[in-house]
Amino acid sequence: MKKILVANWKANFDLHQSSEWLKEIRTILEEATIEVVICPDFISIPITASLVKGTSISLGSQDVSQFEKGAFTGEVTTHSLKGLVRYALIGHSERRGYFSETTEVILKKARNATKEGIIPIVCLENASQALSYKKGSGTLEVVFAYEPKSAIGTGQPESPVKASGVLEDLREILGGQARILYGGSVTEKNIRNYLDRGFNGALVSSASLDKEKFVKIVSVLCDTLI
Ligand code: PGA
């Protein structure tokens, strides 16, 4: 199974910055033996989709609507995203915190994504969120990202020992075959610790904004496959 590296640009890049970032390192990313998933803001999705077309690079949205279609002003539905993205981040800690997203909402979003053939990347801050997600999710095919809140954007990654303890709990809840990424202050220097402990890849934000740092993380992931 290929390792997955997800870049979550959050609300950091405009249209021009998103496309320049991709144009500059697209060739390097294409050669990676892992799956690279870029999550731009909604506005940048069409242009970045055309830039990665025909390459091995995948796109993801940073969120999707809980509604399928209709009179929901300002929403971006999975119906509109279909064909543009392969993945969708769902339930990121910032969505749960700033936008009060509950497990119920997260489940609706995951179901909408699945219906349109988009793979949800469901973010979890702890095992108890995994438990409530699992109760309602049935058999949806998803990728999970374990992202402890204290590690997000702080430069303070969770200790690999603690993270691997949570990983064990998550595998018990979500199943031994679940694909689970680690996220939270990932850098090229610490990523190997999490891969060595059984994570299937990483979700990176701050370090993904810097092309050089991101390419270094990609090469560490590629190396650990050999
Ligand atoms: P960070 O963020 O890499 O900046 O810690 C991770 C995330 O929010 O997904």
Residues whose N, C-alpha, C, O or C-beta is under 5 A from the ligand:
A	BS01	PGA	N8 A151 I152 G153 T154 G183 G184 S185 V186 L203 V204 S205 S206 A207
